[in-house]
Amino acid sequence: MELIFEISKPGRAAADIPASDVPTVNLENIIGSQYLREELELPEVAEIDLVRHYTNLSRRNFGVDLGFYPLGSCTMKYNPKINENTAALPGFTGLHPYAGAEFIQGNLQLMAEMQKYLSNIFGMAEFTLQPAAGAHGELTGVMMIKKYFEKKGQKRHMILIPDAAHGTNPASSALCGFEVRELKSNSEGGVDIEHLESLMTEDVAALMLTNPNTLGLFERNIEKVAAIVHGKGGLLYGDGANANAFLGKARPGDLGFDVIQLNLHKTFSTPHGGGGPGSGPVGVGQALVDFLPVPRVVKRDNQYAWSEDFPDSIGRVRAFYGNFSVIVKAYTYIRSLGAEGLKRATEMAVLNANYIKERLKTYFDLPYDRICMHECVFSGKKQVAESGVHTTDIAKCLIDYGYHPPTIYFPLIVPEAMMIEPTETESRETLDTFCDAMIAIAKEVRKNPEGVKNAPVTTPVSRLDEVLAARRPDVCWKES
Ligand SMILES: *Cc1c(COP(=O)(O)O)cnc(C)c1O
């Protein structure tokens, strides 16, 4: 496909600009020449060429509206169109971020209700909606933990993180000045209790735990884990990116978590990918409420208002009020499903993941063979041993079958990992055709390993040198 610069023809335009009816001035005399360029190389194209160019480009993209997208840990569920309709209401989109509270009562009400819903669903005392994504929520949570211990006059400089954790967990901790200690997983894929007991001292501020973890497994000893951490005066942080697995089933607050961040763009069906906006609300138990970011929505005399009057707050973590449109979409999702609907979504997500696990486990190595939650993790080590075909080859081959590959090589503790998360929004037929494709690939690996290593062959570009593509991306166009 040609670049838009290559279809450019001098003089073509997508819009007619009327002749100027004001006098021409020489900008150079006003602002000086250093800001002015002789030539501005903008493409010149007609409207129809413009429309076709970008429509064709969009058809090269892959999204959840196009096909099955089982990217583990990312919860690529269908984004109901009603979410978009409500987020597009003029009262939301036309809002000026500096509008006074008296003009935005409805918006503030929505935020206050959202905080209440999340507090109820997750069993926390309060939520902030400010953070812009999951990792930003982690940072916010760790900042609050830090302030909590400062306020108590305790010097704790360590955070424990299991070896299965998402890379953002140690990054958020390190960014707040904590030293990170790795906690081992046991043979069942849970926390190694003995290792936790040996690491948990009064130097440890918190354990950052993802539950269910990135193996898709629920921590069987969660109450014991919480007791050990609390026993030494530490806090239990929950990475809630996997909350799709327990909506209406378990509440982190009841399990002993003191802080939890959510990913509205995963669990609550708002679109994500390609760096689009996210939202990472953070919920806290009573002990941490005073440290929540400001401004906070408060209700006084039946009026909603902003308040900065929380002296122990960590302050602001984002401009304005978070990614408001994402919050509207997630709010719509919660309201349209209701309590029963959310619970059922979780049940279907878990059922779908277990269905895939059972159908594929005779073809691919399953390192932890127990009931999984919303995702299942296979290893491609059988295929490596038999035919020298790696997980990355299998993933590329899936593209030729029309699927987005699962997450691969994560979690790090599983060699040749393939982490499959179907989500609740897929039908049995979709799961079956996906499993059929995986099984066909497993057979192809034996018959024709070189063919699998050559995939994909149906895409605009074939196998890329990924290291080179990342280090020296070729994003330039050549002038003819
Ligand atoms: C996605 C994810 C994160 C990070 O969330 P972002 O919104 O991408 O910043 C953190 N932890 C886990 C387990 C995740 O799956």
PDBQT file of the ligand as one rigid body, heavy atoms in Angstrom, charges set to zero:
ROOT
HETATM    1  C1  LIG A 501      -2.430  -4.849  32.172  1.00  0.00    +0.000 C 
HETATM    2  C2  LIG A 501      -1.832  -5.139  33.466  1.00  0.00    +0.000 A 
HETATM    3  C3  LIG A 501      -1.183  -4.129  34.200  1.00  0.00    +0.000 A 
HETATM    4  C4  LIG A 501      -0.934  -2.743  33.672  1.00  0.00    +0.000 C 
HETATM    5  O1  LIG A 501      -2.077  -2.056  33.294  1.00  0.00    +0.000 OA
HETATM    6  P1  LIG A 501      -2.034  -0.862  32.217  1.00  0.00    +0.000 P 
HETATM    7  O2  LIG A 501      -3.421  -0.346  32.201  1.00  0.00    +0.000 OA
HETATM    8  O3  LIG A 501      -1.591  -1.471  30.935  1.00  0.00    +0.000 OA
HETATM    9  O4  LIG A 501      -1.053   0.164  32.713  1.00  0.00    +0.000 OA
HETATM   10  C5  LIG A 501      -0.711  -4.471  35.452  1.00  0.00    +0.000 A 
HETATM   11  N1  LIG A 501      -0.834  -5.716  35.950  1.00  0.00    +0.000 NA
HETATM   12  C6  LIG A 501      -1.432  -6.715  35.264  1.00  0.00    +0.000 A 
HETATM   13  C7  LIG A 501      -1.559  -8.083  35.887  1.00  0.00    +0.000 C 
HETATM   14  C8  LIG A 501      -1.948  -6.467  33.992  1.00  0.00    +0.000 A 
HETATM   15  O5  LIG A 501      -2.539  -7.447  33.303  1.00  0.00    +0.000 OA
ENDROOT
TORSDOF 0
